[in-house]
Amino acid sequence: MADQQATYHPRDTLSNTANTTLQTTAFGAIIAGAQNTLRKQNVGAMGIITRSGGIIALYAAVGATYQFTLDSTSNLRQKDDCYSEAIAGFAAGCGVGIARRSLPFMLGAGAAFSAVLSAYRYTNGFKGGVDLQTDGDNEVERRDELKKMRRRPLSETIEQLGEGRGIYAPGYEERRRQRLLEKYGIDVKAAQESA
């Protein structure tokens, strides 16, 4: 199984970088707007850009650096794995450190971003498993196997829920007919035959 490698499909680096930059810029603008509203002095609506424009630029730069490095590294290596994520995380973390103008902070942020993002990628989003490219057929088979492993016997389900609402044990019709005959004196089978 380890010998089977998924075919790598190259990524459109520039398009992905532009999309990510727009998204992180919008998120940075939201953060800048929140900071603008929490200021003690009244700076007006343009304070988002004049006072907090650096936040917007930082988010845009970190997002662009991350996505460009991730796609470029994956395309050059012809692999989409957690090592590309680690390199991209380090580059993005260094961008945060550059904004602080501190070499130790830059290296520390790079290492922290790299560790967190590569761990997230390696664990497949904390869901478990290393394989990110799951085949649709294998996924269906895997889910069917999980259902079979966790399936309860019908007798246990009926014991807990009782019969009715679409859950009927074998011989239900006969028991129902007998119950109606004893309680109301109505023979359902004879009534159905005469109708």
VEXBABA-199547 format. One record per residue: residue number from 1; x, y, z of N, C-alpha, C in turn; residue in one letter. Coordinates in nm, 4 decimals. Example, Ala and Ser with C-alpha at 12.3 -4.5 7.8 and 13.67 -1.06 7.14 Angstrom:
% residues 2
- n/n_c1/n_c2/n_c3/ca_c1/ca_c2/ca_c3/c_c1/c_c2/c_c3/res
- 1/1.3190/-0.5690/0.7800/1.2300/-0.4500/0.7800/1.3200/-0.3300/0.7800/A
- 2/1.2850/-0.2250/0.7080/1.3670/-0.1060/0.7140/1.2900/0.0030/0.7870/S
END
This chain:
% residues 195
- n/n_c1/n_c2/n_c3/ca_c1/ca_c2/ca_c3/c_c1/c_c2/c_c3/res
- 1/0.0801/-0.1173/0.0000/0.0000/0.0000/0.0000/0.0859/0.1257/0.0000/M
- 2/0.2018/0.1204/0.0625/0.2888/0.2367/0.0688/0.3453/0.2702/-0.0684/A
- 3/0.3524/0.1715/-0.1580/0.4074/0.1963/-0.2900/0.3086/0.2694/-0.3801/D
- 4/0.1812/0.2643/-0.3473/0.0813/0.3303/-0.4311/0.0781/0.4785/-0.3980/Q
- 5/0.1279/0.5612/-0.4900/0.1272/0.7055/-0.4721/0.0166/0.7648/-0.5562/Q
- 6/-0.0565/0.8582/-0.4992/-0.1612/0.9260/-0.5745/-0.0963/1.0152/-0.6795/A
- 7/-0.1588/1.0251/-0.7942/-0.1063/1.1100/-0.9010/-0.1195/1.2547/-0.8579/T
- 8/-0.0096/1.3293/-0.8719/-0.0106/1.4689/-0.8314/-0.0663/1.5534/-0.9445/Y
- 9/-0.1579/1.6433/-0.9100/-0.2126/1.7374/-1.0068/-0.1598/1.8753/-0.9718/H
- 10/-0.0877/1.9396/-1.0642/-0.0297/2.0706/-1.0336/-0.1367/2.1725/-0.9962/P
- 11/-0.0980/2.2636/-0.9099/-0.1896/2.3668/-0.8631/-0.1642/2.4968/-0.9383/R
- 12/-0.2691/2.5754/-0.9545/-0.2567/2.7076/-1.0148/-0.2143/2.8035/-0.9042/D
- 13/-0.0841/2.8284/-0.8961/-0.0276/2.9047/-0.7859/-0.0809/3.0472/-0.7807/T
- 14/-0.0823/3.1154/-0.8945/-0.1217/3.2565/-0.8946/-0.2696/3.2745/-0.8617/L
- 15/-0.3531/3.1902/-0.9154/-0.4966/3.2008/-0.8870/-0.5254/3.1717/-0.7399/S
- 16/-0.4667/3.0660/-0.6867/-0.4871/3.0328/-0.5454/-0.4335/3.1423/-0.4541/N
- 17/-0.3183/3.2000/-0.4914/-0.2602/3.3071/-0.4107/-0.3495/3.4301/-0.4121/T
- 18/-0.4046/3.4634/-0.5284/-0.4940/3.5797/-0.5366/-0.6191/3.5579/-0.4527/A
- 19/-0.6771/3.4390/-0.4591/-0.7973/3.4104/-0.3790/-0.7680/3.4163/-0.2289/N
- 20/-0.6587/3.3557/-0.1880/-0.6236/3.3555/-0.0462/-0.5915/3.4958/0.0015/T
- 21/-0.5237/3.5744/-0.0821/-0.4913/3.7117/-0.0444/-0.6182/3.7933/-0.0236/T
- 22/-0.7151/3.7769/-0.1124/-0.8420/3.8488/-0.0960/-0.9132/3.8073/0.0332/L
- 23/-0.9127/3.6782/0.0612/-0.9798/3.6301/0.1818/-0.9116/3.6804/0.3084/Q
- 24/-0.7798/3.6726/0.3141/-0.7096/3.7167/0.4345/-0.7124/3.8691/0.4471/T
- 25/-0.7166/3.9401/0.3354/-0.7296/4.0857/0.3414/-0.8655/4.1239/0.3988/T
- 26/-0.9701/4.0554/0.3560/-1.1040/4.0819/0.4099/-1.1084/4.0511/0.5595/A
- 27/-1.0466/3.9415/0.5996/-1.0433/3.9079/0.7418/-0.9636/4.0124/0.8192/F
- 28/-0.8518/4.0576/0.7631/-0.7734/4.1642/0.8265/-0.8523/4.2934/0.8375/G
- 29/-0.9337/4.3242/0.7368/-1.0172/4.4448/0.7424/-1.1212/4.4332/0.8526/A
- 30/-1.1756/4.3137/0.8732/-1.2719/4.2930/0.9821/-1.2036/4.3146/1.1172/I
- 31/-1.0844/4.2610/1.1323/-1.0090/4.2794/1.2566/-0.9760/4.4275/1.2756/I
- 32/-0.9346/4.4952/1.1693/-0.9022/4.6380/1.1782/-1.0261/4.7191/1.2137/A
- 33/-1.1405/4.6818/1.1588/-1.2643/4.7507/1.1928/-1.3003/4.7326/1.3392/G
- 34/-1.2796/4.6126/1.3906/-1.3062/4.5879/1.5324/-1.2123/4.6705/1.6199/A
- 35/-1.0846/4.6775/1.5815/-0.9905/4.7593/1.6570/-1.0279/4.9065/1.6493/Q
- 36/-1.0756/4.9506/1.5339/-1.1134/5.0909/1.5153/-1.2302/5.1283/1.6064/N
- 37/-1.3257/5.0370/1.6206/-1.4407/5.0680/1.7057/-1.4047/5.0656/1.8536/T
- 38/-1.3002/4.9945/1.8908/-1.2610/4.9847/2.0313/-1.1631/5.0931/2.0747/L
- 39/-1.1239/5.1809/1.9847/-1.0314/5.2893/2.0217/-1.1037/5.3910/2.1102/R
- 40/-1.0285/5.4500/2.2014/-1.0879/5.5479/2.2923/-1.1137/5.6811/2.2226/K
- 41/-1.0262/5.7191/2.1310/-1.0467/5.8445/2.0589/-1.1266/5.8182/1.9324/Q
- 42/-1.1985/5.9177/1.8879/-1.2798/5.9058/1.7678/-1.1899/5.9314/1.6463/N
- 43/-1.1660/5.8278/1.5669/-1.0782/5.8424/1.4506/-1.1568/5.8393/1.3206/V
- 44/-1.2851/5.8158/1.3256/-1.3675/5.8153/1.2059/-1.3593/5.6837/1.1309/G
- 45/-1.4341/5.6796/1.0220/-1.4414/5.5569/0.9432/-1.3101/5.5268/0.8718/A
- 46/-1.2369/5.6301/0.8351/-1.1096/5.6077/0.7652/-1.0007/5.5573/0.8586/M
- 47/-1.0294/5.5538/0.9888/-0.9319/5.5023/1.0841/-0.8993/5.3563/1.0595/G
- 48/-0.9906/5.2856/0.9915/-0.9625/5.1459/0.9575/-0.8371/5.1386/0.8718/I
- 49/-0.8227/5.2336/0.7799/-0.7067/5.2322/0.6904/-0.5913/5.3127/0.7492/I
- 50/-0.6202/5.4334/0.8044/-0.5116/5.5192/0.8508/-0.4469/5.4675/0.9783/T
- 51/-0.5261/5.4161/1.0717/-0.4714/5.3693/1.1988/-0.4413/5.2198/1.1995/R
- 52/-0.5266/5.1411/1.1352/-0.5118/4.9959/1.1414/-0.4784/4.9347/1.0058/S
- 53/-0.4298/5.0147/0.9145/-0.3952/4.9633/0.7823/-0.2842/4.8604/0.7861/G
- 54/-0.1976/4.8710/0.8853/-0.0884/4.7742/0.8986/-0.1399/4.6345/0.9271/G
- 55/-0.2476/4.6249/1.0022/-0.3073/4.4939/1.0313/-0.3591/4.4311/0.9026/I
- 56/-0.4261/4.5132/0.8226/-0.4800/4.4622/0.6957/-0.3657/4.4146/0.6071/I
- 57/-0.2601/4.4945/0.5978/-0.1448/4.4575/0.5146/-0.0763/4.3316/0.5674/A
- 58/-0.0680/4.3193/0.6993/-0.0043/4.2010/0.7582/-0.0830/4.0747/0.7237/L
- 59/-0.2147/4.0782/0.7411/-0.2965/3.9617/0.7079/-0.2855/3.9279/0.5592/Y
- 60/-0.2875/4.0302/0.4747/-0.2764/4.0062/0.3301/-0.1411/3.9449/0.2958/A
- 61/-0.0346/3.9983/0.3538/0.0999/3.9489/0.3229/0.1207/3.8067/0.3728/A
- 62/0.0738/3.7784/0.4938/0.0918/3.6433/0.5493/0.0107/3.5422/0.4683/V
- 63/-0.1124/3.5771/0.4310/-0.1941/3.4865/0.3499/-0.1337/3.4605/0.2134/G
- 64/-0.0847/3.5681/0.1500/-0.0234/3.5532/0.0173/0.1046/3.4709/0.0262/A
- 65/0.1866/3.4985/0.1268/0.3127/3.4233/0.1427/0.2854/3.2761/0.1665/T
- 66/0.1911/3.2483/0.2534/0.1585/3.1093/0.2849/0.1121/3.0333/0.1607/Y
- 67/0.0121/3.0883/0.0907/-0.0453/3.0163/-0.0233/0.0537/3.0028/-0.1377/Q
- 68/0.1291/3.1085/-0.1653/0.2267/3.1023/-0.2744/0.3351/2.9989/-0.2433/F
- 69/0.3839/3.0001/-0.1196/0.4886/2.9043/-0.0815/0.4350/2.7616/-0.0826/T
- 70/0.3134/2.7418/-0.0341/0.2545/2.6081/-0.0327/0.2395/2.5529/-0.1743/L
- 71/0.1803/2.6305/-0.2631/0.1583/2.5821/-0.3994/0.2895/2.5658/-0.4753/D
- 72/0.3815/2.6605/-0.4588/0.5098/2.6509/-0.5289/0.5886/2.5299/-0.4821/S
- 73/0.5921/2.5094/-0.3526/0.6659/2.3951/-0.2982/0.6040/2.2635/-0.3436/T
- 74/0.4713/2.2564/-0.3403/0.4046/2.1337/-0.3849/0.4288/2.1084/-0.5323/S
- 75/0.4232/2.2126/-0.6138/0.4472/2.1957/-0.7576/0.5922/2.1556/-0.7862/N
- 76/0.6867/2.2121/-0.7158/0.8272/2.1776/-0.7388/0.8584/2.0361/-0.6920/L
- 77/0.8024/1.9961/-0.5802/0.8287/1.8622/-0.5264/0.7411/1.7554/-0.5894/R
- 78/0.6349/1.7960/-0.6599/0.5383/1.7028/-0.7189/0.4718/1.6163/-0.6127/Q
- 79/0.4553/1.6721/-0.4932/0.3914/1.6025/-0.3817/0.3077/1.7037/-0.3046/K
- 80/0.1992/1.6546/-0.2487/0.1131/1.7378/-0.1654/0.1085/1.6739/-0.0274/D
- 81/0.2010/1.7129/0.0589/0.2105/1.6492/0.1895/0.2392/1.7521/0.2976/D
- 82/0.2664/1.7033/0.4172/0.2835/1.7939/0.5309/0.4172/1.8680/0.5266/C
- 83/0.5128/1.8222/0.4478/0.6397/1.8950/0.4382/0.6208/2.0272/0.3652/Y
- 84/0.5405/2.0271/0.2623/0.5096/2.1531/0.1934/0.4368/2.2469/0.2884/S
- 85/0.3496/2.1915/0.3699/0.2762/2.2713/0.4683/0.3717/2.3307/0.5706/E
- 86/0.4723/2.2546/0.6120/0.5694/2.3040/0.7098/0.6504/2.4197/0.6520/A
- 87/0.6927/2.4069/0.5288/0.7706/2.5132/0.4650/0.6851/2.6390/0.4506/I
- 88/0.5607/2.6231/0.4065/0.4718/2.7374/0.3897/0.4399/2.8014/0.5243/A
- 89/0.4207/2.7212/0.6270/0.3955/2.7744/0.7606/0.5134/2.8524/0.8138/G
- 90/0.6333/2.8033/0.7869/0.7526/2.8762/0.8314/0.7633/3.0105/0.7611/F
- 91/0.7367/3.0132/0.6309/0.7431/3.1394/0.5567/0.6381/3.2378/0.6080/A
- 92/0.5173/3.1911/0.6350/0.4115/3.2792/0.6858/0.4457/3.3295/0.8256/A
- 93/0.4983/3.2428/0.9094/0.5380/3.2838/1.0444/0.6499/3.3853/1.0421/G
- 94/0.7411/3.3696/0.9483/0.8483/3.4686/0.9346/0.7910/3.6040/0.8943/C
- 95/0.6850/3.6034/0.8144/0.6196/3.7296/0.7775/0.5624/3.8007/0.8987/G
- 96/0.5075/3.7250/0.9923/0.4572/3.7846/1.1162/0.5731/3.8406/1.1973/V
- 97/0.6858/3.7683/1.1989/0.8031/3.8146/1.2731/0.8660/3.9385/1.2121/G
- 98/0.8607/3.9507/1.0819/0.9160/4.0696/1.0153/0.8365/4.1932/1.0564/I
- 99/0.7066/4.1776/1.0707/0.6240/4.2912/1.1123/0.6614/4.3376/1.2527/A
- 100/0.7065/4.2472/1.3380/0.7496/4.2839/1.4737/0.8930/4.3366/1.4765/R
- 101/0.9659/4.3212/1.3684/1.1055/4.3672/1.3551/1.1959/4.3048/1.4621/R
- 102/1.1818/4.1741/1.4741/1.2624/4.1022/1.5720/1.3013/3.9673/1.5128/S
- 103/1.4317/3.9433/1.5022/1.4789/3.8173/1.4456/1.4390/3.6972/1.5310/L
- 104/1.4547/3.7013/1.6641/1.4107/3.5867/1.7434/1.2597/3.5601/1.7313/P
- 105/1.1813/3.6686/1.7290/1.0372/3.6505/1.7140/1.0052/3.5945/1.5762/F
- 106/1.0781/3.6384/1.4749/1.0553/3.5892/1.3393/1.0810/3.4380/1.3315/M
- 107/1.1942/3.3935/1.3865/1.2257/3.2506/1.3824/1.1297/3.1698/1.4702/L
- 108/1.0938/3.2247/1.5847/1.0002/3.1557/1.6732/0.8612/3.1441/1.6120/G
- 109/0.8135/3.2532/1.5513/0.6819/3.2495/1.4870/0.6840/3.1552/1.3678/A
- 110/0.7945/3.1568/1.2931/0.8064/3.0648/1.1800/0.8017/2.9203/1.2247/G
- 111/0.8746/2.8889/1.3315/0.8753/2.7517/1.3825/0.7376/2.7133/1.4373/A
- 112/0.6723/2.8068/1.5068/0.5405/2.7764/1.5636/0.4361/2.7551/1.4541/A
- 113/0.4322/2.8445/1.3559/0.3380/2.8281/1.2445/0.3657/2.6979/1.1716/F
- 114/0.4921/2.6689/1.1489/0.5299/2.5476/1.0769/0.4836/2.4235/1.1519/S
- 115/0.5074/2.4209/1.2823/0.4697/2.3036/1.3617/0.3182/2.2849/1.3640/A
- 116/0.2446/2.3929/1.3860/0.0992/2.3823/1.3965/0.0373/2.3417/1.2630/V
- 117/0.0775/2.4073/1.1550/0.0162/2.3783/1.0247/0.0543/2.2403/0.9723/L
- 118/0.1793/2.1994/0.9929/0.2165/2.0657/0.9456/0.1501/1.9572/1.0300/S
- 119/0.1337/1.9813/1.1603/0.0632/1.8837/1.2442/-0.0834/1.8746/1.2037/A
- 120/-0.1438/1.9879/1.1744/-0.2831/1.9885/1.1298/-0.2981/1.9111/0.9997/Y
- 121/-0.2033/1.9314/0.9095/-0.2096/1.8621/0.7802/-0.1807/1.7135/0.7962/R
- 122/-0.0831/1.6805/0.8803/-0.0452/1.5412/0.8993/-0.1587/1.4603/0.9607/Y
- 123/-0.2315/1.5224/1.0534/-0.3419/1.4521/1.1181/-0.4711/1.4649/1.0394/T
- 124/-0.4643/1.5229/0.9220/-0.5804/1.5381/0.8345/-0.6902/1.6173/0.9052/N
- 125/-0.6506/1.7296/0.9613/-0.7472/1.8152/1.0284/-0.7933/1.7598/1.1606/G
- 126/-0.7065/1.6922/1.2327/-0.7357/1.6328/1.3622/-0.8442/1.5268/1.3537/F
- 127/-0.8706/1.4739/1.2345/-0.9658/1.3653/1.2185/-0.8943/1.2315/1.2221/K
- 128/-0.7654/1.2334/1.2044/-0.6872/1.1110/1.2064/-0.6554/1.0635/1.0669/G
- 129/-0.5469/0.9930/1.0550/-0.5073/0.9384/0.9262/-0.4108/1.0291/0.8538/G
- 130/-0.3237/0.9671/0.7755/-0.2237/1.0422/0.7029/-0.2683/1.0690/0.5610/V
- 131/-0.3501/0.9815/0.5038/-0.3891/0.9918/0.3644/-0.4931/1.1016/0.3467/D
- 132/-0.4589/1.2040/0.2676/-0.5519/1.3135/0.2438/-0.6387/1.2883/0.1214/L
- 133/-0.5914/1.2096/0.0289/-0.6661/1.1810/-0.0931/-0.7391/1.0490/-0.0746/Q
- 134/-0.8650/1.0548/-0.0329/-0.9413/0.9318/-0.0139/-1.0230/0.9049/-0.1390/T
- 135/-1.0201/0.7815/-0.1799/-1.0972/0.7414/-0.2959/-1.2432/0.7283/-0.2554/D
- 136/-1.3344/0.7745/-0.3399/-1.4770/0.7729/-0.3080/-1.5289/0.6328/-0.2815/G
- 137/-1.4875/0.5339/-0.3626/-1.5336/0.3968/-0.3427/-1.4815/0.3403/-0.2113/D
- 138/-1.3549/0.3675/-0.1825/-1.2985/0.3182/-0.0569/-1.3683/0.3823/0.0624/N
- 139/-1.4073/0.5080/0.0496/-1.4761/0.5761/0.1580/-1.6117/0.5121/0.1849/E
- 140/-1.6834/0.4771/0.0795/-1.8134/0.4123/0.0962/-1.7964/0.2764/0.1626/V
- 141/-1.6978/0.1993/0.1168/-1.6725/0.0686/0.1774/-1.6330/0.0826/0.3237/E
- 142/-1.5513/0.1825/0.3535/-1.5070/0.2043/0.4915/-1.6265/0.2380/0.5809/R
- 143/-1.7156/0.3233/0.5320/-1.8327/0.3600/0.6122/-1.9272/0.2415/0.6320/R
- 144/-1.9415/0.1582/0.5279/-2.0248/0.0390/0.5432/-1.9675/-0.0548/0.6490/D
- 145/-1.8364/-0.0707/0.6496/-1.7726/-0.1560/0.7503/-1.7927/-0.0990/0.8904/E
- 146/-1.7829/0.0341/0.9029/-1.8050/0.0952/1.0340/-1.9487/0.0757/1.0809/L
- 147/-2.0442/0.0836/0.9876/-2.1839/0.0611/1.0242/-2.2042/-0.0819/1.0711/K
- 148/-2.1413/-0.1775/1.0031/-2.1571/-0.3177/1.0417/-2.0958/-0.3442/1.1788/K
- 149/-1.9839/-0.2772/1.2084/-1.9190/-0.2976/1.3373/-2.0044/-0.2441/1.4510/M
- 150/-2.0767/-0.1354/1.4269/-2.1533/-0.0708/1.5327/-2.3019/-0.1054/1.5289/R
- 151/-2.3411/-0.1968/1.4431/-2.4817/-0.2321/1.4303/-2.5270/-0.3124/1.5518/R
- 152/-2.6449/-0.2771/1.6041/-2.7013/-0.3481/1.7186/-2.7950/-0.4571/1.6687/R
- 153/-2.8085/-0.5626/1.7452/-2.9047/-0.6650/1.7072/-3.0467/-0.6088/1.7161/P
- 154/-3.1358/-0.6616/1.6312/-3.2741/-0.6155/1.6275/-3.3435/-0.6374/1.7612/L
- 155/-3.3124/-0.7468/1.8268/-3.3775/-0.7753/1.9553/-3.3425/-0.6689/2.0589/S
- 156/-3.2188/-0.6209/2.0577/-3.1789/-0.5162/2.1521/-3.2492/-0.3849/2.1206/E
- 157/-3.2614/-0.3523/1.9944/-3.3298/-0.2296/1.9537/-3.4762/-0.2344/1.9933/T
- 158/-3.5421/-0.3463/1.9684/-3.6838/-0.3605/2.0034/-3.7022/-0.3576/2.1538/I
- 159/-3.6086/-0.4155/2.2269/-3.6172/-0.4149/2.3727/-3.6112/-0.2727/2.4277/E
- 160/-3.5270/-0.1881/2.3659/-3.5124/-0.0510/2.4141/-3.6238/0.0404/2.3643/Q
- 161/-3.6626/0.0271/2.2374/-3.7584/0.1198/2.1783/-3.9002/0.0666/2.1723/L
- 162/-3.9145/-0.0630/2.1653/-4.0462/-0.1218/2.1462/-4.0786/-0.1298/1.9979/G
- 163/-4.1862/-0.2012/1.9681/-4.2251/-0.2164/1.8275/-4.3088/-0.0974/1.7835/E
- 164/-4.3079/-0.0737/1.6549/-4.3827/0.0373/1.5970/-4.2876/0.1359/1.5318/G
- 165/-4.3413/0.2339/1.4642/-4.2631/0.3379/1.3970/-4.1620/0.2791/1.2993/R
- 166/-4.2003/0.1730/1.2320/-4.1137/0.1123/1.1317/-4.0213/0.0059/1.1852/G
- 167/-4.0235/-0.0211/1.3144/-3.9373/-0.1228/1.3743/-4.0269/-0.2374/1.4202/I
- 168/-4.0183/-0.3503/1.3500/-4.1035/-0.4649/1.3816/-4.0194/-0.5914/1.3864/Y
- 169/-4.0415/-0.6709/1.4899/-3.9720/-0.7988/1.5031/-4.0446/-0.9024/1.4183/A
- 170/-3.9802/-1.0123/1.3883/-4.0469/-1.1189/1.3137/-4.1690/-1.1690/1.3910/P
- 171/-4.2798/-1.1941/1.3185/-4.4035/-1.2419/1.3790/-4.4894/-1.1301/1.4343/G
- 172/-4.4610/-1.0069/1.3992/-4.5354/-0.8929/1.4518/-4.6821/-0.8969/1.4112/Y
- 173/-4.7097/-0.9287/1.2857/-4.8494/-0.9300/1.2371/-4.9335/-1.0314/1.3149/E
- 174/-4.8775/-1.1475/1.3427/-4.9517/-1.2501/1.4176/-4.9783/-1.2039/1.5608/E
- 175/-4.8773/-1.1434/1.6246/-4.8959/-1.0930/1.7603/-4.9969/-0.9787/1.7632/R
- 176/-4.9964/-0.8946/1.6626/-5.0916/-0.7839/1.6526/-5.2342/-0.8377/1.6372/R
- 177/-5.2504/-0.9340/1.5483/-5.3825/-0.9935/1.5257/-5.4354/-1.0568/1.6548/R
- 178/-5.3485/-1.1273/1.7259/-5.3882/-1.1917/1.8509/-5.4272/-1.0882/1.9566/Q
- 179/-5.3504/-0.9785/1.9660/-5.3798/-0.8735/2.0621/-5.5137/-0.8064/2.0335/R
- 180/-5.5408/-0.7773/1.9051/-5.6687/-0.7153/1.8674/-5.7860/-0.8096/1.8932/L
- 181/-5.7630/-0.9383/1.8706/-5.8683/-1.0364/1.8937/-5.9006/-1.0449/2.0429/L
- 182/-5.7987/-1.0471/2.1286/-5.8199/-1.0572/2.2727/-5.8815/-0.9298/2.3303/E
- 183/-5.8335/-0.8156/2.2872/-5.8753/-0.6899/2.3475/-6.0104/-0.6406/2.2955/K
- 184/-6.0299/-0.6472/2.1622/-6.1506/-0.5892/2.1028/-6.2450/-0.6928/2.0427/Y
- 185/-6.1983/-0.8163/2.0326/-6.2806/-0.9199/1.9739/-6.2900/-0.9101/1.8220/G
- 186/-6.1935/-0.8465/1.7607/-6.1946/-0.8306/1.6159/-6.0889/-0.9216/1.5568/I
- 187/-6.1320/-1.0052/1.4627/-6.0386/-1.0916/1.3927/-5.9966/-1.0191/1.2664/D
- 188/-5.8738/-0.9654/1.2638/-5.8261/-0.8848/1.1513/-5.8144/-0.9689/1.0257/V
- 189/-5.7669/-1.0904/1.0380/-5.7487/-1.1757/0.9210/-5.8813/-1.2068/0.8537/K
- 190/-5.9849/-1.2375/0.9353/-6.1166/-1.2656/0.8778/-6.1769/-1.1406/0.8167/A
- 191/-6.1534/-1.0248/0.8796/-6.2071/-0.8992/0.8259/-6.1398/-0.8649/0.6934/A
- 192/-6.0115/-0.8927/0.6830/-5.9412/-0.8629/0.5575/-5.9870/-0.9573/0.4457/Q
- 193/-6.0154/-1.0831/0.4790/-6.0589/-1.1780/0.3779/-6.1979/-1.1467/0.3261/E
- 194/-6.2862/-1.0964/0.4138/-6.4231/-1.0661/0.3711/-6.4311/-0.9366/0.2914/S
- 195/-6.3327/-0.8506/0.3058/-6.3368/-0.7218/0.2353/-6.2912/-0.7315/0.0944/A
END
